Amino acid sequence: MHTVGVFEGKNRLTALLDEVECGGEVIITRRGKPIARLAPLEGGFDRAKARAAAEGLRAASKGLSLGGISIKDLISEGRR
């Protein structure tokens, strides 16, 4: 997220919209005071969903083992 003045925002609107389309946010200021935020309509990255997915993977992997095979053995086997 970055800040632009009104004049610069008017001159670079297309570039700012491209940035917002990719998930970015822009704060628009007038005389140094924030007056608006340009943000995507739909959230791009949902941190809560990602955290829940990671917790689900951790929970699902508890109690699983490699059956006595070490990670080093698996890595070296993959390099053959």
Biopython code that builds the backbone (N, CA, C, O; Angstrom):
import numpy as np
from Bio.PDB.StructureBuilder import StructureBuilder

atoms = [
    (1, "MET", "N", (0.859, -1.166, 0.000)),
    (1, "MET", "CA", (0.000, 0.000, 0.000)),
    (1, "MET", "C", (0.905, 1.229, 0.000)),
    (1, "MET", "O", (1.875, 1.311, 0.754)),
    (2, "HIS", "N", (0.564, 2.178, -0.863)),
    (2, "HIS", "CA", (1.324, 3.416, -0.865)),
    (2, "HIS", "C", (0.385, 4.613, -1.009)),
    (2, "HIS", "O", (-0.825, 4.458, -1.177)),
    (3, "THR", "N", (0.958, 5.786, -0.940)),
    (3, "THR", "CA", (0.177, 7.018, -0.910)),
    (3, "THR", "C", (0.481, 7.870, -2.129)),
    (3, "THR", "O", (1.633, 7.985, -2.547)),
    (4, "VAL", "N", (-0.569, 8.470, -2.701)),
    (4, "VAL", "CA", (-0.396, 9.416, -3.807)),
    (4, "VAL", "C", (-1.291, 10.621, -3.557)),
    (4, "VAL", "O", (-2.342, 10.512, -2.925)),
    (5, "GLY", "N", (-0.861, 11.759, -4.058)),
    (5, "GLY", "CA", (-1.673, 12.959, -3.988)),
    (5, "GLY", "C", (-2.767, 12.937, -5.051)),
    (5, "GLY", "O", (-2.716, 12.140, -5.988)),
    (6, "VAL", "N", (-3.749, 13.811, -4.901)),
    (6, "VAL", "CA", (-4.873, 13.860, -5.837)),
    (6, "VAL", "C", (-4.387, 14.110, -7.259)),
    (6, "VAL", "O", (-4.825, 13.429, -8.186)),
    (7, "PHE", "N", (-3.495, 15.069, -7.446)),
    (7, "PHE", "CA", (-3.012, 15.398, -8.780)),
    (7, "PHE", "C", (-2.331, 14.201, -9.427)),
    (7, "PHE", "O", (-2.621, 13.855, -10.572)),
    (8, "GLU", "N", (-1.423, 13.570, -8.687)),
    (8, "GLU", "CA", (-0.727, 12.389, -9.211)),
    (8, "GLU", "C", (-1.720, 11.261, -9.473)),
    (8, "GLU", "O", (-1.591, 10.546, -10.467)),
    (9, "GLY", "N", (-2.704, 11.095, -8.601)),
    (9, "GLY", "CA", (-3.718, 10.064, -8.783)),
    (9, "GLY", "C", (-4.512, 10.244, -10.062)),
    (9, "GLY", "O", (-4.809, 9.277, -10.763)),
    (10, "LYS", "N", (-4.856, 11.504, -10.366)),
    (10, "LYS", "CA", (-5.583, 11.766, -11.607)),
    (10, "LYS", "C", (-4.718, 11.441, -12.818)),
    (10, "LYS", "O", (-5.203, 10.878, -13.800)),
    (11, "ASN", "N", (-3.466, 11.788, -12.749)),
    (11, "ASN", "CA", (-2.561, 11.553, -13.882)),
    (11, "ASN", "C", (-2.202, 10.084, -14.073)),
    (11, "ASN", "O", (-1.892, 9.663, -15.188)),
    (12, "ARG", "N", (-2.240, 9.301, -13.001)),
    (12, "ARG", "CA", (-1.813, 7.897, -13.072)),
    (12, "ARG", "C", (-2.952, 6.927, -12.779)),
    (12, "ARG", "O", (-2.701, 5.805, -12.340)),
    (13, "LEU", "N", (-4.192, 7.332, -13.011)),
    (13, "LEU", "CA", (-5.336, 6.507, -12.623)),
    (13, "LEU", "C", (-5.275, 5.106, -13.210)),
    (13, "LEU", "O", (-5.536, 4.136, -12.499)),
    (14, "THR", "N", (-4.942, 4.974, -14.475)),
    (14, "THR", "CA", (-4.904, 3.648, -15.098)),
    (14, "THR", "C", (-3.881, 2.751, -14.415)),
    (14, "THR", "O", (-4.172, 1.590, -14.127)),
    (15, "ALA", "N", (-2.691, 3.272, -14.153)),
    (15, "ALA", "CA", (-1.652, 2.482, -13.487)),
    (15, "ALA", "C", (-2.078, 2.118, -12.066)),
    (15, "ALA", "O", (-1.814, 1.007, -11.608)),
    (16, "LEU", "N", (-2.728, 3.036, -11.372)),
    (16, "LEU", "CA", (-3.190, 2.753, -10.013)),
    (16, "LEU", "C", (-4.277, 1.675, -10.024)),
    (16, "LEU", "O", (-4.301, 0.812, -9.146)),
    (17, "LEU", "N", (-5.164, 1.719, -10.999)),
    (17, "LEU", "CA", (-6.202, 0.694, -11.104)),
    (17, "LEU", "C", (-5.596, -0.674, -11.417)),
    (17, "LEU", "O", (-6.076, -1.693, -10.921)),
    (18, "ASP", "N", (-4.550, -0.699, -12.231)),
    (18, "ASP", "CA", (-3.860, -1.962, -12.503)),
    (18, "ASP", "C", (-3.268, -2.532, -11.212)),
    (18, "ASP", "O", (-3.335, -3.737, -10.969)),
    (19, "GLU", "N", (-2.699, -1.671, -10.403)),
    (19, "GLU", "CA", (-2.120, -2.091, -9.127)),
    (19, "GLU", "C", (-3.202, -2.645, -8.193)),
    (19, "GLU", "O", (-3.008, -3.675, -7.547)),
    (20, "VAL", "N", (-4.326, -1.957, -8.134)),
    (20, "VAL", "CA", (-5.430, -2.394, -7.279)),
    (20, "VAL", "C", (-6.010, -3.712, -7.786)),
    (20, "VAL", "O", (-6.405, -4.565, -6.991)),
    (21, "GLU", "N", (-6.061, -3.878, -9.089)),
    (21, "GLU", "CA", (-6.573, -5.115, -9.671)),
    (21, "GLU", "C", (-5.728, -6.314, -9.255)),
    (21, "GLU", "O", (-6.229, -7.434, -9.156)),
    (22, "CYS", "N", (-4.443, -6.070, -9.013)),
    (22, "CYS", "CA", (-3.539, -7.135, -8.577)),
    (22, "CYS", "C", (-3.549, -7.318, -7.061)),
    (22, "CYS", "O", (-2.748, -8.083, -6.524)),
    (23, "GLY", "N", (-4.447, -6.625, -6.372)),
    (23, "GLY", "CA", (-4.577, -6.809, -4.927)),
    (23, "GLY", "C", (-3.997, -5.699, -4.080)),
    (23, "GLY", "O", (-4.096, -5.758, -2.855)),
    (24, "GLY", "N", (-3.395, -4.690, -4.686)),
    (24, "GLY", "CA", (-2.806, -3.602, -3.918)),
    (24, "GLY", "C", (-3.836, -2.588, -3.444)),
    (24, "GLY", "O", (-4.995, -2.621, -3.856)),
    (25, "GLU", "N", (-3.401, -1.698, -2.581)),
    (25, "GLU", "CA", (-4.240, -0.604, -2.096)),
    (25, "GLU", "C", (-3.468, 0.697, -2.224)),
    (25, "GLU", "O", (-2.244, 0.722, -2.092)),
    (26, "VAL", "N", (-4.198, 1.782, -2.484)),
    (26, "VAL", "CA", (-3.583, 3.098, -2.634)),
    (26, "VAL", "C", (-4.367, 4.076, -1.770)),
    (26, "VAL", "O", (-5.596, 4.115, -1.820)),
    (27, "ILE", "N", (-3.648, 4.864, -0.979)),
    (27, "ILE", "CA", (-4.261, 5.933, -0.200)),
    (27, "ILE", "C", (-4.094, 7.225, -0.991)),
    (27, "ILE", "O", (-2.994, 7.542, -1.443)),
    (28, "ILE", "N", (-5.184, 7.969, -1.158)),
    (28, "ILE", "CA", (-5.153, 9.233, -1.887)),
    (28, "ILE", "C", (-5.225, 10.364, -0.877)),
    (28, "ILE", "O", (-6.085, 10.380, 0.003)),
    (29, "THR", "N", (-4.298, 11.317, -1.021)),
    (29, "THR", "CA", (-4.223, 12.429, -0.067)),
    (29, "THR", "C", (-4.496, 13.759, -0.753)),
    (29, "THR", "O", (-4.309, 13.915, -1.959)),
    (30, "ARG", "N", (-4.938, 14.698, 0.048)),
    (30, "ARG", "CA", (-5.082, 16.081, -0.397)),
    (30, "ARG", "C", (-4.344, 16.928, 0.629)),
    (30, "ARG", "O", (-4.677, 16.936, 1.814)),
    (31, "ARG", "N", (-3.338, 17.639, 0.144)),
    (31, "ARG", "CA", (-2.486, 18.457, 1.008)),
    (31, "ARG", "C", (-1.913, 17.648, 2.183)),
    (31, "ARG", "O", (-1.808, 18.131, 3.310)),
    (32, "GLY", "N", (-1.554, 16.412, 1.872)),
    (32, "GLY", "CA", (-0.906, 15.562, 2.874)),
    (32, "GLY", "C", (-1.854, 14.806, 3.795)),
    (32, "GLY", "O", (-1.400, 13.975, 4.582)),
    (33, "LYS", "N", (-3.165, 15.070, 3.719)),
    (33, "LYS", "CA", (-4.122, 14.384, 4.588)),
    (33, "LYS", "C", (-4.830, 13.283, 3.801)),
    (33, "LYS", "O", (-5.339, 13.542, 2.711)),
    (34, "PRO", "N", (-4.872, 12.067, 4.327)),
    (34, "PRO", "CA", (-5.568, 10.983, 3.629)),
    (34, "PRO", "C", (-7.059, 11.299, 3.489)),
    (34, "PRO", "O", (-7.713, 11.688, 4.456)),
    (35, "ILE", "N", (-7.589, 11.127, 2.272)),
    (35, "ILE", "CA", (-9.009, 11.390, 2.058)),
    (35, "ILE", "C", (-9.743, 10.195, 1.466)),
    (35, "ILE", "O", (-10.969, 10.126, 1.553)),
    (36, "ALA", "N", (-9.021, 9.255, 0.867)),
    (36, "ALA", "CA", (-9.686, 8.106, 0.252)),
    (36, "ALA", "C", (-8.727, 6.928, 0.162)),
    (36, "ALA", "O", (-7.506, 7.080, 0.207)),
    (37, "ARG", "N", (-9.327, 5.750, 0.032)),
    (37, "ARG", "CA", (-8.542, 4.532, -0.151)),
    (37, "ARG", "C", (-9.067, 3.832, -1.395)),
    (37, "ARG", "O", (-10.267, 3.587, -1.517)),
    (38, "LEU", "N", (-8.178, 3.513, -2.307)),
    (38, "LEU", "CA", (-8.516, 2.785, -3.522)),
    (38, "LEU", "C", (-8.139, 1.329, -3.268)),
    (38, "LEU", "O", (-6.962, 1.007, -3.106)),
    (39, "ALA", "N", (-9.144, 0.447, -3.233)),
    (39, "ALA", "CA", (-8.903, -0.951, -2.875)),
    (39, "ALA", "C", (-9.763, -1.854, -3.754)),
    (39, "ALA", "O", (-10.782, -1.412, -4.284)),
    (40, "PRO", "N", (-9.358, -3.123, -3.914)),
    (40, "PRO", "CA", (-10.145, -4.048, -4.715)),
    (40, "PRO", "C", (-11.516, -4.301, -4.085)),
    (40, "PRO", "O", (-11.669, -4.246, -2.865)),
    (41, "LEU", "N", (-12.504, -4.576, -4.926)),
    (41, "LEU", "CA", (-13.833, -4.883, -4.411)),
    (41, "LEU", "C", (-13.843, -6.201, -3.650)),
    (41, "LEU", "O", (-14.462, -6.304, -2.591)),
    (42, "GLU", "N", (-13.169, -7.197, -4.179)),
    (42, "GLU", "CA", (-13.099, -8.494, -3.526)),
    (42, "GLU", "C", (-11.708, -8.658, -2.946)),
    (42, "GLU", "O", (-10.710, -8.346, -3.597)),
    (43, "GLY", "N", (-11.648, -9.151, -1.713)),
    (43, "GLY", "CA", (-10.359, -9.371, -1.087)),
    (43, "GLY", "C", (-9.550, -10.399, -1.846)),
    (43, "GLY", "O", (-10.088, -11.433, -2.241)),
    (44, "GLY", "N", (-8.277, -10.144, -2.059)),
    (44, "GLY", "CA", (-7.438, -11.066, -2.812)),
    (44, "GLY", "C", (-6.952, -12.224, -1.968)),
    (44, "GLY", "O", (-7.036, -13.375, -2.398)),
    (45, "PHE", "N", (-6.449, -11.950, -0.786)),
    (45, "PHE", "CA", (-5.859, -12.978, 0.056)),
    (45, "PHE", "C", (-6.561, -12.960, 1.394)),
    (45, "PHE", "O", (-6.564, -11.943, 2.088)),
    (46, "ASP", "N", (-7.156, -14.080, 1.759)),
    (46, "ASP", "CA", (-7.855, -14.190, 3.033)),
    (46, "ASP", "C", (-6.942, -14.886, 4.029)),
    (46, "ASP", "O", (-6.815, -16.110, 4.024)),
    (47, "ARG", "N", (-6.311, -14.095, 4.879)),
    (47, "ARG", "CA", (-5.350, -14.624, 5.841)),
    (47, "ARG", "C", (-6.001, -15.643, 6.791)),
    (47, "ARG", "O", (-5.373, -16.639, 7.150)),
    (48, "ALA", "N", (-7.233, -15.402, 7.190)),
    (48, "ALA", "CA", (-7.914, -16.317, 8.108)),
    (48, "ALA", "C", (-8.135, -17.679, 7.456)),
    (48, "ALA", "O", (-7.958, -18.711, 8.105)),
    (49, "LYS", "N", (-8.518, -17.692, 6.182)),
    (49, "LYS", "CA", (-8.711, -18.965, 5.476)),
    (49, "LYS", "C", (-7.384, -19.712, 5.330)),
    (49, "LYS", "O", (-7.328, -20.931, 5.497)),
    (50, "ALA", "N", (-6.332, -18.981, 5.022)),
    (50, "ALA", "CA", (-5.014, -19.605, 4.867)),
    (50, "ALA", "C", (-4.550, -20.199, 6.189)),
    (50, "ALA", "O", (-4.010, -21.305, 6.225)),
    (51, "ARG", "N", (-4.760, -19.463, 7.275)),
    (51, "ARG", "CA", (-4.358, -19.959, 8.593)),
    (51, "ARG", "C", (-5.156, -21.219, 8.948)),
    (51, "ARG", "O", (-4.593, -22.184, 9.465)),
    (52, "ALA", "N", (-6.461, -21.212, 8.672)),
    (52, "ALA", "CA", (-7.295, -22.378, 8.959)),
    (52, "ALA", "C", (-6.856, -23.585, 8.133)),
    (52, "ALA", "O", (-6.847, -24.708, 8.636)),
    (53, "ALA", "N", (-6.496, -23.363, 6.879)),
    (53, "ALA", "CA", (-6.019, -24.455, 6.027)),
    (53, "ALA", "C", (-4.716, -25.036, 6.568)),
    (53, "ALA", "O", (-4.545, -26.255, 6.595)),
    (54, "ALA", "N", (-3.801, -24.177, 6.995)),
    (54, "ALA", "CA", (-2.527, -24.646, 7.548)),
    (54, "ALA", "C", (-2.754, -25.438, 8.825)),
    (54, "ALA", "O", (-2.118, -26.472, 9.034)),
    (55, "GLU", "N", (-3.652, -24.968, 9.680)),
    (55, "GLU", "CA", (-3.956, -25.697, 10.915)),
    (55, "GLU", "C", (-4.572, -27.060, 10.590)),
    (55, "GLU", "O", (-4.268, -28.053, 11.252)),
    (56, "GLY", "N", (-5.430, -27.107, 9.580)),
    (56, "GLY", "CA", (-6.025, -28.381, 9.168)),
    (56, "GLY", "C", (-4.976, -29.372, 8.686)),
    (56, "GLY", "O", (-5.055, -30.563, 8.988)),
    (57, "LEU", "N", (-3.995, -28.884, 7.938)),
    (57, "LEU", "CA", (-2.911, -29.761, 7.466)),
    (57, "LEU", "C", (-2.070, -30.270, 8.637)),
    (57, "LEU", "O", (-1.688, -31.440, 8.682)),
    (58, "ARG", "N", (-1.791, -29.371, 9.584)),
    (58, "ARG", "CA", (-1.017, -29.794, 10.766)),
    (58, "ARG", "C", (-1.773, -30.856, 11.557)),
    (58, "ARG", "O", (-1.188, -31.850, 11.988)),
    (59, "ALA", "N", (-3.072, -30.643, 11.746)),
    (59, "ALA", "CA", (-3.882, -31.596, 12.505)),
    (59, "ALA", "C", (-3.948, -32.937, 11.784)),
    (59, "ALA", "O", (-3.877, -33.985, 12.425)),
    (60, "ALA", "N", (-4.082, -32.919, 10.466)),
    (60, "ALA", "CA", (-4.178, -34.157, 9.701)),
    (60, "ALA", "C", (-2.870, -34.940, 9.707)),
    (60, "ALA", "O", (-2.879, -36.164, 9.580)),
    (61, "SER", "N", (-1.742, -34.239, 9.853)),
    (61, "SER", "CA", (-0.449, -34.925, 9.798)),
    (61, "SER", "C", (0.000, -35.453, 11.160)),
    (61, "SER", "O", (0.988, -36.184, 11.233)),
    (62, "LYS", "N", (-0.693, -35.104, 12.228)),
    (62, "LYS", "CA", (-0.302, -35.600, 13.553)),
    (62, "LYS", "C", (-0.484, -37.108, 13.609)),
    (62, "LYS", "O", (-1.491, -37.649, 13.152)),
    (63, "GLY", "N", (0.503, -37.767, 14.174)),
    (63, "GLY", "CA", (0.435, -39.215, 14.315)),
    (63, "GLY", "C", (0.911, -39.976, 13.088)),
    (63, "GLY", "O", (1.021, -41.201, 13.138)),
    (64, "LEU", "N", (1.192, -39.298, 12.006)),
    (64, "LEU", "CA", (1.703, -39.975, 10.815)),
    (64, "LEU", "C", (3.209, -40.142, 10.937)),
    (64, "LEU", "O", (3.894, -39.299, 11.517)),
    (65, "SER", "N", (3.714, -41.230, 10.389)),
    (65, "SER", "CA", (5.161, -41.445, 10.418)),
    (65, "SER", "C", (5.627, -41.881, 9.035)),
    (65, "SER", "O", (4.826, -42.184, 8.151)),
    (66, "LEU", "N", (6.920, -41.904, 8.880)),
    (66, "LEU", "CA", (7.514, -42.324, 7.617)),
    (66, "LEU", "C", (7.891, -43.805, 7.646)),
    (66, "LEU", "O", (8.559, -44.297, 6.736)),
    (67, "GLY", "N", (7.471, -44.503, 8.676)),
    (67, "GLY", "CA", (7.745, -45.939, 8.768)),
    (67, "GLY", "C", (9.215, -46.251, 8.958)),
    (67, "GLY", "O", (9.702, -47.248, 8.424)),
    (68, "GLY", "N", (9.930, -45.434, 9.697)),
    (68, "GLY", "CA", (11.338, -45.684, 9.977)),
    (68, "GLY", "C", (12.292, -45.122, 8.944)),
    (68, "GLY", "O", (13.506, -45.212, 9.129)),
    (69, "ILE", "N", (11.793, -44.548, 7.867)),
    (69, "ILE", "CA", (12.655, -43.950, 6.845)),
    (69, "ILE", "C", (12.922, -42.503, 7.247)),
    (69, "ILE", "O", (12.018, -41.787, 7.677)),
    (70, "SER", "N", (14.172, -42.089, 7.100)),
    (70, "SER", "CA", (14.509, -40.705, 7.456)),
    (70, "SER", "C", (14.297, -39.777, 6.265)),
    (70, "SER", "O", (14.249, -40.212, 5.115)),
    (71, "ILE", "N", (14.173, -38.515, 6.563)),
    (71, "ILE", "CA", (14.028, -37.504, 5.518)),
    (71, "ILE", "C", (15.261, -37.516, 4.606)),
    (71, "ILE", "O", (15.139, -37.376, 3.389)),
    (72, "LYS", "N", (16.441, -37.682, 5.199)),
    (72, "LYS", "CA", (17.678, -37.714, 4.404)),
    (72, "LYS", "C", (17.643, -38.867, 3.389)),
    (72, "LYS", "O", (18.071, -38.706, 2.246)),
    (73, "ASP", "N", (17.134, -40.022, 3.815)),
    (73, "ASP", "CA", (17.045, -41.159, 2.902)),
    (73, "ASP", "C", (16.098, -40.856, 1.747)),
    (73, "ASP", "O", (16.389, -41.181, 0.596)),
    (74, "LEU", "N", (14.967, -40.234, 2.058)),
    (74, "LEU", "CA", (14.015, -39.870, 1.003)),
    (74, "LEU", "C", (14.622, -38.886, 0.027)),
    (74, "LEU", "O", (14.435, -39.014, -1.183)),
    (75, "ILE", "N", (15.346, -37.905, 0.539)),
    (75, "ILE", "CA", (15.967, -36.899, -0.321)),
    (75, "ILE", "C", (17.018, -37.548, -1.218)),
    (75, "ILE", "O", (17.047, -37.308, -2.425)),
    (76, "SER", "N", (17.875, -38.367, -0.623)),
    (76, "SER", "CA", (18.949, -38.983, -1.426)),
    (76, "SER", "C", (18.352, -39.951, -2.442)),
    (76, "SER", "O", (18.890, -40.078, -3.542)),
    (77, "GLU", "N", (17.266, -40.634, -2.115)),
    (77, "GLU", "CA", (16.627, -41.536, -3.062)),
    (77, "GLU", "C", (16.068, -40.771, -4.256)),
    (77, "GLU", "O", (16.090, -41.272, -5.381)),
    (78, "GLY", "N", (15.575, -39.583, -4.023)),
    (78, "GLY", "CA", (15.029, -38.765, -5.099)),
    (78, "GLY", "C", (16.098, -38.204, -6.023)),
    (78, "GLY", "O", (15.790, -37.764, -7.130)),
    (79, "ARG", "N", (17.355, -38.216, -5.581)),
    (79, "ARG", "CA", (18.448, -37.666, -6.390)),
    (79, "ARG", "C", (19.090, -38.711, -7.265)),
    (79, "ARG", "O", (20.002, -38.385, -8.025)),
    (80, "ARG", "N", (18.664, -39.925, -7.195)),
    (80, "ARG", "CA", (19.290, -40.998, -8.006)),
    (80, "ARG", "C", (18.844, -40.937, -9.424)),
    (80, "ARG", "O", (19.266, -41.756, -10.240)),
]
sb = StructureBuilder()
sb.init_structure("model")
sb.init_model(0)
sb.init_chain("A")
sb.init_seg("    ")
for serial, (resi, resn, name, xyz) in enumerate(atoms, 1):
    if name == "N":
        sb.init_residue(resn, " ", resi, " ")
    sb.init_atom(name, np.array(xyz, "f"), 0.0, 1.0, " ", f" {name:<3s}", serial, name[0])
structure = sb.get_structure()
